[in-house]
């Protein structure tokens, strides 16, 4: 898993969303985004996972 931090996470509430980009027979690739309550993009991440 890789996380790229774009700016400090100031605020009281955060929203994380995640999506499966590809789900194959052996590997799944995901993407995550983190925003604060003002909608400012704080971080994003990608993950590659073995499935099965």
OpenMM code with the backbone's topology and positions (N, CA, C; nanometers):
from openmm import Vec3, app, unit

residues = "UNK UNK UNK UNK UNK UNK UNK UNK UNK UNK UNK UNK UNK UNK UNK UNK UNK UNK UNK UNK UNK UNK UNK UNK UNK UNK UNK UNK UNK UNK UNK UNK UNK UNK UNK UNK UNK UNK UNK UNK UNK UNK UNK UNK UNK UNK UNK UNK UNK UNK UNK UNK".split()
positions = [
    Vec3(0.0850, -0.1169, 0.0000),
    Vec3(0.0000, 0.0000, 0.0000),
    Vec3(0.0897, 0.1233, 0.0000),
    Vec3(0.0466, 0.2238, -0.0724),
    Vec3(0.1209, 0.3499, -0.0802),
    Vec3(0.0261, 0.4643, -0.0470),
    Vec3(0.0714, 0.5566, 0.0373),
    Vec3(-0.0080, 0.6747, 0.0717),
    Vec3(0.0754, 0.7986, 0.0408),
    Vec3(0.0178, 0.8906, -0.0342),
    Vec3(0.0827, 1.0180, -0.0640),
    Vec3(0.0073, 1.1277, 0.0099),
    Vec3(0.0766, 1.1932, 0.1028),
    Vec3(0.0172, 1.3008, 0.1817),
    Vec3(0.0391, 1.4326, 0.1080),
    Vec3(-0.0689, 1.5036, 0.0825),
    Vec3(-0.0605, 1.6272, 0.0055),
    Vec3(-0.0477, 1.7502, 0.0937),
    Vec3(-0.1068, 1.7454, 0.2130),
    Vec3(-0.1003, 1.8586, 0.3062),
    Vec3(-0.1377, 1.8082, 0.4455),
    Vec3(-0.1113, 1.8868, 0.5499),
    Vec3(-0.1495, 1.8443, 0.6855),
    Vec3(-0.3007, 1.8268, 0.6983),
    Vec3(-0.3407, 1.7332, 0.7788),
    Vec3(-0.4825, 1.7029, 0.7963),
    Vec3(-0.5477, 1.7872, 0.9038),
    Vec3(-0.5640, 1.9160, 0.8784),
    Vec3(-0.6304, 2.0050, 0.9738),
    Vec3(-0.7806, 1.9876, 0.9620),
    Vec3(-0.8488, 1.9899, 1.0759),
    Vec3(-0.9939, 1.9818, 1.0747),
    Vec3(-1.0446, 1.8827, 1.1775),
    Vec3(-1.1759, 1.8789, 1.1939),
    Vec3(-1.2388, 1.7910, 1.2918),
    Vec3(-1.2992, 1.6668, 1.2281),
    Vec3(-1.3381, 1.6759, 1.1023),
    Vec3(-1.4012, 1.5628, 1.0345),
    Vec3(-1.3315, 1.5366, 0.9020),
    Vec3(-1.3153, 1.4093, 0.8709),
    Vec3(-1.2515, 1.3687, 0.7467),
    Vec3(-1.3386, 1.2656, 0.6773),
    Vec3(-1.3329, 1.2645, 0.5457),
    Vec3(-1.4084, 1.1676, 0.4671),
    Vec3(-1.3111, 1.0903, 0.3795),
    Vec3(-1.3154, 0.9584, 0.3925),
    Vec3(-1.2330, 0.8717, 0.3082),
    Vec3(-1.3240, 0.7962, 0.2129),
    Vec3(-1.2853, 0.7939, 0.0872),
    Vec3(-1.3579, 0.7156, -0.0125),
    Vec3(-1.2591, 0.6201, -0.0776),
    Vec3(-1.3080, 0.5024, -0.1111),
    Vec3(-1.2218, 0.4017, -0.1735),
    Vec3(-1.2958, 0.3346, -0.2874),
    Vec3(-1.2203, 0.2981, -0.3896),
    Vec3(-1.2766, 0.2320, -0.5064),
    Vec3(-1.1840, 0.1193, -0.5493),
    Vec3(-1.2425, 0.0116, -0.5941),
    Vec3(-1.1648, -0.0962, -0.6536),
    Vec3(-1.1445, -0.0599, -0.8004),
    Vec3(-1.0203, -0.0442, -0.8401),
    Vec3(-0.9879, -0.0084, -0.9777),
    Vec3(-0.9926, -0.1320, -1.0668),
    Vec3(-0.9368, -0.2417, -1.0160),
    Vec3(-0.9375, -0.3667, -1.0904),
    Vec3(-0.9386, -0.4820, -0.9922),
    Vec3(-1.0215, -0.5796, -1.0186),
    Vec3(-1.0268, -0.6999, -0.9363),
    Vec3(-1.0153, -0.8209, -1.0281),
    Vec3(-0.8976, -0.8776, -1.0314),
    Vec3(-0.8729, -0.9939, -1.1161),
    Vec3(-0.8832, -1.1232, -1.0368),
    Vec3(-0.8373, -1.2320, -1.0967),
    Vec3(-0.8412, -1.3621, -1.0297),
    Vec3(-0.7398, -1.3723, -0.9166),
    Vec3(-0.6285, -1.2989, -0.9268),
    Vec3(-0.5225, -1.3092, -0.8266),
    Vec3(-0.4900, -1.1773, -0.7575),
    Vec3(-0.5139, -1.0652, -0.8246),
    Vec3(-0.4717, -0.9353, -0.7722),
    Vec3(-0.5863, -0.8349, -0.7824),
    Vec3(-0.6000, -0.7516, -0.6783),
    Vec3(-0.6953, -0.6406, -0.6797),
    Vec3(-0.6177, -0.5108, -0.6586),
    Vec3(-0.6576, -0.4065, -0.7301),
    Vec3(-0.5947, -0.2750, -0.7180),
    Vec3(-0.7009, -0.1776, -0.6692),
    Vec3(-0.6680, -0.1007, -0.5646),
    Vec3(-0.7635, -0.0071, -0.5054),
    Vec3(-0.7042, 0.1334, -0.5009),
    Vec3(-0.7934, 0.2319, -0.4866),
    Vec3(-0.7513, 0.3718, -0.4730),
    Vec3(-0.8353, 0.4372, -0.3641),
    Vec3(-0.7712, 0.5185, -0.2811),
    Vec3(-0.8363, 0.5857, -0.1697),
    Vec3(-0.8082, 0.7352, -0.1796),
    Vec3(-0.9070, 0.8170, -0.1383),
    Vec3(-0.8882, 0.9614, -0.1275),
    Vec3(-0.9388, 1.0073, 0.0089),
    Vec3(-0.8686, 1.1021, 0.0684),
    Vec3(-0.9059, 1.1565, 0.1988),
    Vec3(-0.9249, 1.3071, 0.1855),
    Vec3(-1.0414, 1.3563, 0.2312),
    Vec3(-1.0741, 1.4995, 0.2285),
    Vec3(-1.1152, 1.5434, 0.3686),
    Vec3(-1.0944, 1.6725, 0.3998),
    Vec3(-1.1454, 1.7248, 0.5265),
    Vec3(-1.2868, 1.7782, 0.5063),
    Vec3(-1.3443, 1.8380, 0.6114),
    Vec3(-1.4840, 1.8824, 0.6044),
    Vec3(-1.5053, 1.9955, 0.5044),
    Vec3(-1.3989, 2.0643, 0.4658),
    Vec3(-1.4097, 2.1716, 0.3666),
    Vec3(-1.3906, 2.1200, 0.2242),
    Vec3(-1.3680, 1.9897, 0.2100),
    Vec3(-1.3489, 1.9310, 0.0780),
    Vec3(-1.2068, 1.9397, 0.0255),
    Vec3(-1.1142, 1.9804, 0.1116),
    Vec3(-0.9747, 1.9918, 0.0696),
    Vec3(-0.9119, 1.8527, 0.0664),
    Vec3(-0.8442, 1.8227, -0.0422),
    Vec3(-0.7813, 1.6927, -0.0636),
    Vec3(-0.6579, 1.6822, 0.0268),
    Vec3(-0.6589, 1.5867, 0.1201),
    Vec3(-0.5505, 1.5707, 0.2170),
    Vec3(-0.4497, 1.4651, 0.1718),
    Vec3(-0.4991, 1.3516, 0.1243),
    Vec3(-0.4101, 1.2418, 0.0867),
    Vec3(-0.4799, 1.1498, -0.0122),
    Vec3(-0.3994, 1.0713, -0.0809),
    Vec3(-0.4550, 0.9644, -0.1622),
    Vec3(-0.3626, 0.8443, -0.1512),
    Vec3(-0.4170, 0.7294, -0.1766),
    Vec3(-0.3381, 0.6079, -0.1654),
    Vec3(-0.3805, 0.5051, -0.2679),
    Vec3(-0.2901, 0.4140, -0.2942),
    Vec3(-0.3202, 0.3013, -0.3809),
    Vec3(-0.2741, 0.1745, -0.3111),
    Vec3(-0.3434, 0.0680, -0.3373),
    Vec3(-0.3073, -0.0597, -0.2782),
    Vec3(-0.3214, -0.1710, -0.3796),
    Vec3(-0.2294, -0.2654, -0.3730),
    Vec3(-0.2349, -0.3845, -0.4567),
    Vec3(-0.2368, -0.5038, -0.3628),
    Vec3(-0.3378, -0.5864, -0.3750),
    Vec3(-0.3595, -0.6955, -0.2810),
    Vec3(-0.3788, -0.8273, -0.3540),
    Vec3(-0.3248, -0.9334, -0.2956),
    Vec3(-0.3511, -1.0673, -0.3469),
    Vec3(-0.4885, -1.1110, -0.3005),
    Vec3(-0.5670, -1.1653, -0.3892),
    Vec3(-0.7005, -1.2146, -0.3546),
    Vec3(-0.7086, -1.3615, -0.3924),
    Vec3(-0.8060, -1.4262, -0.3386),
    Vec3(-0.8227, -1.5664, -0.3774),
    Vec3(-0.8595, -1.6464, -0.2659),
] * unit.nanometer
topology = app.Topology()
chain = topology.addChain("A")
for resn in residues:
    res = topology.addResidue(resn, chain)
    for name in ("N", "CA", "C"):
        topology.addAtom(name, app.Element.getBySymbol(name[0]), res)
